[in-house]
Amino acid sequence: MKSVLRRAAASTFVLLWYLHLWERIRPLLRDILLSAALEWLRRFWCCGVEGWRHEARRVWDDLVGEPIRLVLQCSGGGDDDKLLWHHSGRQRQERKTEEMTRSEGSSSSSDITTTTNTNNTNIILPPPLPPAQGLVLAMCRATVYTVSYGPWSSTVKMATVKMASTLGYVISDLGTEMRMQAEAVGDGANGGLPFHLLLPLVLVVAFWLVSHTLYMWLILGGMHNFFSHEGGGAYKRGQRVHHERPPPIKLTPLRRLRRLLWAVASCLVGQMGPLWWASIHRRHHRYCDGPQDPHSPLQRGFLGAHLGWIVDPANFAVRDEELRDDLLAQDRHPWDLLIVELFCLHLDQWLTERVVNTASFQLLRILPASVLLIRVGSRRLPLQLRLAALGAVSLGKFTAWHSVWLVNSWNHHPKGGGKVGMGGGTAAWHVTCLGWRGLL
C-alpha cells in the first residue's frame, strides 16, 4: 500500500510540474518551437539523420525516460536493467565513464558504493541519491529545457536581443531628458556642455554600476565562492575547495539558515539555481580545458565557451555526483536547496519585480530633483530620467552575465593571457577590482 501511495504521489508531482511548465511556455511557444527547430536543423547539418536520432533519444530520455524510472523507484521497485525507458543505456554509460575518469582523484567518503564495469574492475561510486530527490533534479532539468534549449532560447535572447534593446531604451530616454534639460535651462548656446546637463548621465551610470556590482557580488560571492568552493558553508570560510574535499564541518541551524538565504539571494542573478551552478563549476575545475570541461574555449571556441555551452543539453542536468559530499549529502538536509533549485526561475522573477525594481522605483520617486540640479524648479525627477535609471538597473544584470562568461571564454583563451588548465588572463581584473572576497 505504501509503495502504491508513493508511486501515486511521485506521478502526481511530475504531472503537475509538467502542466505548470506548459502554462509558463505557452505564451512563448512560437519562439520555443523555432529554437528547437533551429537546434534540430543544426544537428542534421552536422551529423545527418544519425544526429536527429541521437537528439531524439536524448530529449526522450531527459524528459520522459528518467522521470518514469525515478517514479518507479519511488515505489521501491524498478531495476535499472529491466526498465525500457531508462536512457537506452546511453546516459548511464556516460555517467559510468565519468566516474571511471574521476575515481582515482575523488575524495574518499564514509559511505561508498562499489560497482563493476564490463572489464570486472571495481569502480568506487558515491551513494546514489534517494529517488525523490533525483525526481526533483529531473524536473529541474526539464525546467532548463524550457529556457535554454536551442540557439534562440530565452537565455540567449535575454543575453543578446534584450540586452541590446534595453541599452537602446536607456540611451534614448537619457538623450531625450538631456535635450529637454538643455532647452529648459537655456544653455544650448554656450558652446559646451554644462555640468548640470551631465548629472542625468551620472545618475544613470551610478544606477547601472550599483546594479552591476550587486549581481557580480551575488554570482562571485554566492554561486562561486559560497556554494561551489565552500559547499554551502560545509567548509571553513575562505577555504577554496576543489575536487579534493576535506570532511565537512557540522551543520548548525544558523549555518543552515545562512545557506538558505544565500541560495534564495543567488537565484536573483538569473543563472538557474546554486546546485546547477556549483555542479557546472566543479566539473570545470575537475576537467579544466579538457574534453569534458563544460565551457573551455580550447574545446568549443570563443563563442561556444562564452554562450554556446549554456544551450548544450549535456549541461542541463545537475550532476549530483559532484555535490554528494556536501551540498547533497543526506546528513546535511539538502531538501531546502532542492526546493530552491526547483523554483529558481520563480524566485528570480519575484525578487526582480518585488525587490530590485520596487526598491529602485521608490528611490527614484523620493529622490528630489533639486539635489541634482535637474530641471530647476521641479520637485521630482523627470519621467524619462526615471525610466532610463530603471533600464540601467536591468542592464546591470546582463553586463554581469557577460563579465562572468568572459572569464570562461577569454580568461582561458591563450590570446587572453590564460594558460591551459589554469586560466588567469586579462579578464581577471574585473573580479579583482570588485574585491569580492572582502565583501563576504
Secondary structure, 3 states (H helix, E strand, C coil): CHHHHHHHHHHHHHHHHHHHHHHHHHHHHHHHHHHHHHHHHHHHHHHCHHHHHHHHHHHHHHHHHHHHHHHHHHCCCCCHHHCCCCHHHHHHHHHHHHHHHHCCCCCCCCCCEEEECCCCCEEEECCCCCHHHHHHHHHHHHHHHHHHCCCCCHHHHHHHHHHHHHHHHHHHHHHHHHHHHHHHHCCCCCCCCCHHHHHHHHHHHHHHHHHHHHHHHHHHHHHHHHHHHCCCCCCCCCCCCCCCCCCCCCCCHHHHHHHHHHHHHHHHHCCCCHHHHHHHHHHHHHCCCCCCCCCCHHHHHHHHHHCHHHHCHHHCCCCHHHCCCCCCCHHHCCHHHHHHHHCHHHHHHHHHHHHHHHHHHHHHHHCECHHHCCCCCCCECCHHHHHHHHHHHHHHHHHHHHHHHHHHHHHCCHHHCCECCCECCCCHHHHHHHCHHHHC
